[in-house]
Amino acid sequence: MYKILNIVSITAIPFMITIILVHGYIKGVKLYDTFVEGASDGFKTAIKIMPYLIAIFLAIGIFKESGALDVFSRILTIPGRLMGLPKEIIPLIVIKPISGSGSLAMVKDLVYTYGPDSLIGRIASTMMGSSETIFYTMAIYFGAIGIKKSRHTLSCALIAHIAGVIASAVACRIIFT
């Protein structure tokens, strides 16, 4: 079974690309010209969102280096305890909406320190998959299409993040304890 799954996972993407190219060729699409045009548009988009990315990375760096992450973590320890969250998870809750790579590094450290089968490791892993890197995603998508006023997006995304955090803790406690 493992060998079959391995073969499928290795061949899935090349197979899909081949299907798309064959379909385009059959439909008469100029494949190379279309590819070059798409690459050109992608490069233009990358240049367009660069200021938003620089701003979000700068804000993340300031947030971490200023000690604000530690302050937020300490403030959230009591509400986290009431929700049944181990205190070791609190920094992950704070950093996940801000930095995907930072939160992934935190999960790696938590799993390495406490083990993948520990409640902390399981909650951290479940939480990592149940929420999005909100600020980065908003910078990318809103920057790509030029939206400057995000209206209610941030508040709704943060509420969804909190719901994902709570659901992760509750689900892991129900399933694994």
Secondary structure, 3 states (H helix, E strand, C coil): CHHHHHHHHHHHHHHHHHHHHHHHHHCCCCHHHHHHHHHHHHHHHHHHHHHHHHHHHHHHHHHHHCCHHHHHHHHHHHHHHHCCCCHHHHHHHHHCCCCHHHHHHHHHHHHHHHCCCCHHHHHHHHHHHHCCCHHHHHHHHHHHHCCCCCCCHHHHHHHHHHHHHHHHHHHHHHHHC
